[in-house]
Amino acid sequence: MASQKSIAIQKGNAAQQSIPTQKSIGTQQNNAIVKPLENVCNFLATGKCVKGDRCPCLHSWFHGDGFSLLAQLQDHKKTVTGIVLPEGSSKLYSTSKDGTLRVWDCHTGHCGSVLNLGGEAGCLFSKGPWVFAGAPNVVEAWNIQTNAEFSLSAPAGQVHATEVGNEMLFAGTQEGIIVVWTDGPEDNPFQLAAPLEGHTGAVLCLKVEADRLYSGSVDHTIRVWALNTLQCIMTLDTHSDAVTSLICWGQFLISCSLDCTIKVWAEKGGNLVHRRSRQSGNEFSAVFWEDL
């Protein structure tokens, strides 16, 4: 992917040096900027580097075996809240707090189109040919194969998360409600169903696995919903701050939280039980649960 704005070129023999030398070259119409980067920043791992992009040393994302920075896509004006690359597509989609969705050509790095979401984008998600962007009180949906577009009303504040499962679309909202749409006819494929209620704070993350929907919230809890009945069958409440992300790994549910922990849950007797936690410190670390 080429870019008119920034290209990083890796230089040097990796076999002769542990950290490759790189150059960052600005190719804007004004004067080119050449910035040699030779040493890894010692302050990055502790989160204490205050120089950001002006730091003369390498940040961790600038180096690695076989990787070099090819392009920076910089047209968004505020924080980027999501990126997706739909299966079989050559277009990268991104959303931002600047209220736009941008579509980038993966071969050229150019932004081909900009869509106004009408408010800050809270999330971006893709499933099959569908791309979903969450914004205040709405989920915008696009089918990249048919070019169909739908605006789905979700009148419960900012949409922070979306998920698809069992032919249903779920949206986690600021007011703690999970809005649900079921499959409909081709001309109206999203039929509004009864919402899922129970969280007392914003729903920040959703995950579907097998016959269950998992939701994590600012209220410190994870709720487990049966997809066949859309009823809450379990509440997990050992986190002490907002639950920000959920993944399923085999028989385990893994959650992370602003309480600085990663928790692992396993099913026992039909219920999920807390098996292990890992407290994160100020340094980056890999976490393994070899004895699970």
C-alpha positions in Angstrom: 0.0 0.0 0.0 1.5 3.3 -1.1 0.8 6.7 0.6 1.3 10.3 -0.4 1.9 11.3 3.1 4.3 9.0 4.9 6.5 6.1 3.9 8.9 4.3 6.3 11.6 2.3 4.6 13.5 -0.4 6.6 17.2 -0.3 6.0 20.1 -2.5 7.1 20.9 -6.1 7.6 18.8 -7.7 10.3 21.4 -10.4 10.7 24.0 -7.8 11.7 22.0 -5.7 14.1 19.3 -6.6 16.6 17.2 -3.5 15.9 16.9 -2.5 12.2 17.6 1.1 11.2 14.6 2.9 9.7 13.9 6.2 8.0 10.8 8.1 8.0 10.3 10.2 4.9 7.6 12.8 4.5 6.6 13.3 0.8 4.2 16.2 1.1 4.5 19.0 -1.4 6.4 21.1 1.1 10.0 20.2 2.2 10.7 16.5 2.7 11.4 15.5 6.2 14.1 12.8 6.8 14.2 11.4 10.4 16.7 8.7 11.2 15.4 6.3 13.9 18.1 4.0 15.4 17.4 3.3 19.0 14.3 1.9 20.8 12.7 4.4 23.1 13.4 3.3 26.7 10.3 5.2 28.0 7.7 3.6 25.7 7.1 0.4 27.8 6.4 2.4 30.9 4.1 4.8 29.1 6.3 7.7 30.0 7.4 8.9 26.6 6.1 12.4 26.3 7.5 13.2 22.8 5.1 11.0 20.8 5.8 11.3 17.1 8.6 13.8 17.8 10.5 11.1 19.7 13.9 10.6 18.0 13.9 6.9 19.1 12.0 4.0 17.8 8.6 3.1 19.3 7.8 -0.7 19.4 5.4 -0.6 16.6 8.1 0.6 14.2 10.2 -2.5 14.2 10.0 -6.3 14.0 11.2 -9.2 12.0 10.1 -8.8 8.4 7.9 -5.8 9.0 8.3 -2.2 8.0 5.8 0.7 8.0 4.4 1.1 4.5 1.9 3.9 4.9 0.0 6.1 7.3 -3.5 7.0 6.4 -4.0 10.3 8.1 -7.1 12.0 6.8 -9.2 11.5 9.9 -9.4 14.6 12.1 -9.9 12.9 15.4 -9.4 9.6 17.2 -9.9 6.5 14.9 -12.4 4.2 16.7 -12.4 1.2 14.3 -10.9 -0.4 11.2 -12.2 -3.4 9.3 -11.2 -5.3 6.2 -14.2 -7.3 5.0 -13.5 -10.8 3.7 -12.8 -10.7 0.0 -12.6 -6.9 -0.2 -9.8 -4.7 -1.3 -11.2 -1.8 0.7 -10.2 -0.9 4.2 -13.0 0.9 6.2 -12.3 3.2 9.1 -14.4 5.2 11.5 -13.4 8.2 13.7 -14.7 10.5 16.4 -14.7 13.1 13.7 -18.0 11.6 12.6 -16.9 10.0 9.4 -16.4 6.6 7.8 -13.7 6.5 5.2 -13.1 3.8 2.6 -9.5 3.3 1.6 -8.1 1.5 -1.5 -5.6 -1.2 -0.2 -3.5 -1.0 -3.4 -3.0 2.7 -3.5 -3.7 3.9 0.0 -6.1 6.6 -1.3 -9.4 7.4 0.4 -12.0 6.8 -2.2 -15.1 7.9 -0.3 -16.1 9.6 2.9 -19.5 9.0 4.6 -20.9 11.4 7.3 -22.3 9.4 10.2 -23.9 12.4 11.8 -22.0 12.0 15.1 -19.0 10.4 16.7 -18.4 6.9 15.6 -18.4 4.5 18.5 -17.5 1.3 16.8 -17.0 -0.5 13.5 -17.7 -4.2 12.7 -17.9 -6.4 9.6 -19.5 -9.8 9.0 -19.7 -11.4 5.6 -20.6 -8.7 3.1 -21.9 -6.3 5.8 -20.2 -3.4 7.4 -21.8 -1.8 10.5 -20.8 1.5 12.1 -22.2 2.6 15.4 -23.0 6.3 16.1 -25.3 8.1 18.5 -28.7 6.5 18.4 -28.1 4.7 15.1 -26.3 1.8 13.4 -25.4 2.4 9.8 -25.2 -0.7 7.7 -23.8 -1.3 4.2 -23.7 -4.4 2.0 -20.5 -4.1 0.0 -21.8 -6.7 -2.6 -25.2 -5.1 -3.4 -24.4 -1.5 -2.3 -27.6 -1.6 -0.1 -27.6 0.9 2.7 -29.7 1.0 5.9 -29.9 3.3 8.9 -31.1 1.4 11.9 -32.5 3.4 14.7 -31.0 2.6 18.2 -32.5 5.3 20.4 -30.4 4.6 23.5 -27.4 6.9 23.1 -24.0 6.2 21.6 -23.6 2.7 20.1 -20.3 1.3 21.5 -20.3 -2.3 20.1 -22.0 -4.4 17.5 -22.1 -8.1 16.9 -23.9 -10.7 14.7 -25.0 -14.1 15.6 -27.9 -16.6 15.0 -29.2 -14.3 12.2 -29.5 -11.4 14.5 -27.7 -8.1 14.8 -26.9 -6.7 18.3 -25.9 -3.2 19.3 -24.5 -2.2 22.8 -25.5 1.3 23.8 -24.6 4.1 26.2 -27.8 3.5 28.2 -27.0 -0.1 28.9 -29.6 -1.5 26.5 -28.6 -4.1 23.8 -30.7 -3.3 20.7 -31.6 -6.4 18.6 -32.6 -6.8 15.0 -33.7 -10.1 13.5 -33.4 -11.2 9.9 -36.0 -10.0 7.5 -36.8 -9.8 3.8 -34.3 -8.6 1.2 -35.8 -5.1 1.0 -35.9 -4.8 4.8 -33.4 -7.3 6.2 -33.3 -5.8 9.8 -36.4 -6.2 11.9 -36.3 -4.5 15.3 -36.9 -7.0 18.1 -37.3 -6.6 21.9 -34.2 -5.1 23.5 -32.0 -6.9 26.0 -32.1 -5.0 29.4 -30.3 -5.6 32.6 -27.0 -3.7 32.4 -27.0 -0.5 34.5 -24.1 1.2 32.6 -23.0 1.5 29.0 -22.4 -1.7 27.1 -18.9 -1.6 25.7 -18.3 -5.0 24.1 -20.3 -7.9 22.7 -19.3 -11.4 21.7 -21.3 -14.3 20.2 -20.1 -17.8 20.6 -22.1 -21.0 20.0 -25.6 -20.4 21.4 -24.7 -17.5 23.7 -24.2 -13.7 23.6 -21.7 -12.2 26.1 -21.9 -8.5 27.0 -19.4 -6.4 29.0 -20.4 -3.1 30.6 -19.3 0.0 32.5 -21.3 -1.5 35.4 -18.4 -4.0 36.0 -20.4 -7.0 34.9 -20.5 -9.5 32.1 -23.9 -10.8 31.2 -24.6 -14.1 29.4 -27.6 -14.3 27.2 -29.2 -17.4 25.6 -29.6 -16.7 21.8 -32.6 -19.0 21.5 -34.6 -17.1 24.1 -32.8 -13.8 24.4 -32.9 -14.2 28.2 -30.0 -13.4 30.6 -29.0 -16.7 32.1 -25.9 -15.6 34.0 -24.2 -12.5 35.4 -20.4 -12.5 36.1 -19.5 -9.8 38.6 -15.9 -10.2 39.8 -14.4 -7.2 37.8 -14.1 -4.0 39.8 -14.2 -1.6 36.8 -15.6 -1.4 33.3 -15.3 -4.5 31.2 -13.8 -3.4 27.9 -13.2 -6.5 25.8 -14.3 -10.1 25.5 -13.0 -13.0 23.5 -13.8 -16.7 23.4 -10.9 -19.2 23.2 -12.0 -22.8 22.9 -13.9 -23.6 26.1 -12.8 -20.4 27.8 -14.2 -16.8 28.0 -11.5 -14.2 28.5 -12.4 -10.7 29.7 -10.4 -7.6 30.3 -11.2 -4.5 32.3 -10.2 -1.1 33.4 -9.4 -2.7 36.7 -6.1 -3.8 35.1 -7.0 -7.5 35.1 -7.5 -10.1 32.5 -9.9 -12.8 33.7 -10.4 -16.3 32.4 -13.7 -18.1 32.8 -14.5 -21.8 32.3 -17.8 -23.6 32.2 -18.6 -25.9 35.1 -21.9 -27.6 35.7 -23.6 -25.3 33.1 -22.2 -22.1 34.7 -19.2 -20.0 34.0 -16.7 -19.9 36.9 -13.7 -17.6 37.3 -10.6 -19.7 36.8 -7.7 -17.2 36.8 -6.8 -13.5 36.8 -3.7 -11.7 35.6 -2.9 -8.2 36.9 -1.3 -6.0 34.4 1.4 -3.7 35.5 3.1 -0.7 33.8 5.2 -2.9 31.5 4.0 -4.8 28.5 3.9 -8.6 29.0 2.7 -11.7 27.4 0.2 -13.7 29.4 -0.1 -17.5 29.2 -2.3 -19.9 31.1 -0.5 -23.2 30.4 -2.2 -25.0 33.3 -5.8 -24.2 32.4 
